């Protein structure tokens, strides 16, 4: 069993974190690039703009901004304002997680045919989610001249764990609501129902799974690096599946009605 707080282990974990984050930056940049055509078609009017797409664009580009911020923090060789860049990264990343849940919730409301009780339930949960997200800065960072890099610590583990636990439970609820409703609807022959069942549940499960992994490592609290190691993977995976779900549903609606 390694000593998770030893200097040697922290150095290993730091290298793993840097490599993982660089890989995620590349993955998300590629995902953004290959789906850029959809954004352009909406902005130029080739596809109809509907108000839920506001959350789609905010989700997509806030995470892109966070990825740029992470790249700056990891690769800068000259002294920077570490606290400012990590404050932005935290806000943009947490907001992307919140918007992911909102996008999946809007899809759930659509699946439940605008059911009033489902709308009220999910709206209240969304408000509670954002109340946690907007609590304030929970990461502290400073420039370390000896290492020529930013040193990051978590100032409020409990709030961070509470936020991701809430997100995980939220995603699980949305997954179960979709599994139940789509399981019933898939018995029909509608193409929309089948499309939602085939890719929808996979997307919801992926979002739940990655947030579960991030939450588990927060509660394990092995060291300052491991406690947040899977936050960026969770935000990245959730954003990818949520925005893909929005694009698939929008493209289906443009192509024609369910039949």
N, C-alpha and C positions, 0 to 999 in steps of 0.2 A: 504494500500500500504506500504510494508516494506521499511525501510531506508537501501538501498542496500549497503551503505558505512559504516554502523555502525559496531562496533567490534563484536556484537552478531551475526549479519547477516553474516559477513565474516567467523566467526567460524562455523556457520551452513553450509555455502557454501563449506568451506574447507573440512568438514567431508563428504559431498556429493561427492565432487571431488575425494577424496581418495577412497571412496567406489566404485564409478563408474570406476575409473582407475584400481582398483584391479579386478573388474568383467571383464573388457575388457582384462586384461592380461590373465585371465583364459580362456576367450572365444577364444582369438587368439592362445594361446598355444594349446588348444584343436583342433582348425582348422588346425594348422600347423602339429600336430601329426597325425591326421586322413588322411592327404593328403601326408604324407611323402613318401609313397610308390611310388607316381608319380615321385618325385624328384630322388629317388634312381634308378628307372628304366631308367630315362634319363641319369643320371650320369654313369650308368653301361652299357649303350648302348642298353638296352632292348627296349627303345623307341628312335626314331631318334632325334638327336639334330639339331635344326634349330636356326639361329641367333636371331629371336625374343624372344627365351626363355632366352636370356641373361637378358632382361628387366623383365621377369617373376621372375627369381631367385633374381635379385637385389631388386625388389619390395618386395618380400616375406621375404627376410632375413634382409633387412634394417629395416623393421617394427619390425621384431623379436628382432633385436638389440635395437631398441627404447624401446620396451616393457621391456627388461632387464634393460635398463637405468632408466626407470620410476620406476620399482620395487626397484632398488637401492636407488633412490632419495626419495621414499616414506617410505621405511622401515629401512633405516640406522639409527641407534641409536648413532653412533659416528660421529664426525665432518668429513665432506667430502668436496671436492671442488665442491660446488654447481654450480658455473658458468660453470665449465668444463662439468659436467654431463648434465646440461640442454642445453648447446651449442650442445653437441652430440645428445641429444634427439630431439632438434629442427631440426637439419640438417637431421637426419635419418627419422624423421616423415614427414618433408616437402618433402624430396626426394621420400619417399614412395607414397605420394600424387601425385607428378609429374609423377612417374613411373606408377601409376594406370591409369592416363589419357593417357599415352603413350601406355600401353597395350590395353586399350579400343580403342584407335585410330588405332592401327595396325589391330585390328579385324574389325574396320569400313572400312579401306582400302581394306581388303580382301573381305568384303561383296560387296564393290563397284567395285570389279574385277580390282584392281590396276588402277582405273581411275586417269589420270594424274592431273586433276584439284583438285580432292579431296586430292591427295597426297601432292600437293604443299600447299593447304590451311591448312591442318592439320600439316604439317611440320613447317610452319610459326607460327602457334598458339603454337605448342610445344616449339619452340625456345623462344617465348615471355613468356611462362609459366616459363621456367627455368631461364630466365633473372630475373624474380621476386623472384623465390625460392632462387637464389644464391646471393641475395642482401646483406646478412650478418646476424649477430646475432641480433634478435629483442626481445629476452627474457633476463632478468637480474635476477640473483638469488644469495642469500648469506645465510650462515649458521646463524641461530638465536639460540644462546645458551639457552635463556629463554624457548623457545619452543622445543628445541632439534630436530630441523628439518630445512629443506631448506625453505626459503621464496622466492616466485617467483613474479616478476612483469613483465609487458609488456612495453618495452621501445619505441616501434614504432607501435602503434595501426593502423595507416593508412596503413603502408606497409602490416601488417598482414591481415587487411580487404581487401586490394587490391588483395593480393595473393589468398585468398579464394573466392573473388568475381569472379576473373578471372577463377579459377578452376570450380566454379559453372556454369558460362556461357559456358566454354569449354565443360563440361559434358552435358549441355543442348543441345549444338550444335551437339555433337556426338550422343546423344539420338535421336534427330530429324532426323539426317541423317540415322540412323539405322531404325527408325520407318518407314520412307518413303520407303527405299530400301527393307526392309524385308516384308513390307506390300504388295509390288509388287511381291516379290519372293515367298511369302507364297501361292500365288494362284497356283503355280505349285505343283507337287506331290513329289518333291525332299525331301529326309529325312534330308539332311543338312539344307535346307531352313527352314523346320519345327522346327528342333532342335534350330537353331539360333533364330527363332521367339519366341519359347516357353520360353527359358530361357534368351536369349540375352537382350530383352527389359526390363525384370525385373531387370537384373543386372545393366543396364545403368540407370534405374530410381532410384534404391537404391543409387548408387553413387551420382547422382544429388541431391536427397532428403537430404542425410546427410550433404553434403557440403552446401546446402541451409540453413539448421538449424544452422550450425556453423557460417555461414556468418551473419545471422540475429542477433545472440547473440553478434557478434563482433560490429555490428553497434549500437545495443542497449547500449553497453558499461556500463552495470549496475555496475560492480566493477571489480577489477583485476582478480578475480577468474572466474566469470561468462563469461567474455569476451573470455576466452579460454577453457571453460568447455567442449564444444562439438568438439574441435579440434581432440582429440584422438578418439572419436567415429567415426568421419568422416573419418579419416585415416584408422581406423580398418575396417569399413564397406566397404569402397571403395576398399581396398586391397583384402579383402575376395572375393568380387564379381568379381573383375578383374582377380584374379588368378584362380578362379573357371571357368571363361569364357575361359581362356587360356587352362586349363586342359581339359575341355569338347571338345573344338575344336580340340585339339591335339589327344585326345583319339578317336574321331570320324574319324579323318584322318587316324589313324593307323588301325582302324577296317575295313575300306573300303571306296570306293568312294561314292559320292552322287548318289542315284538311287531311 
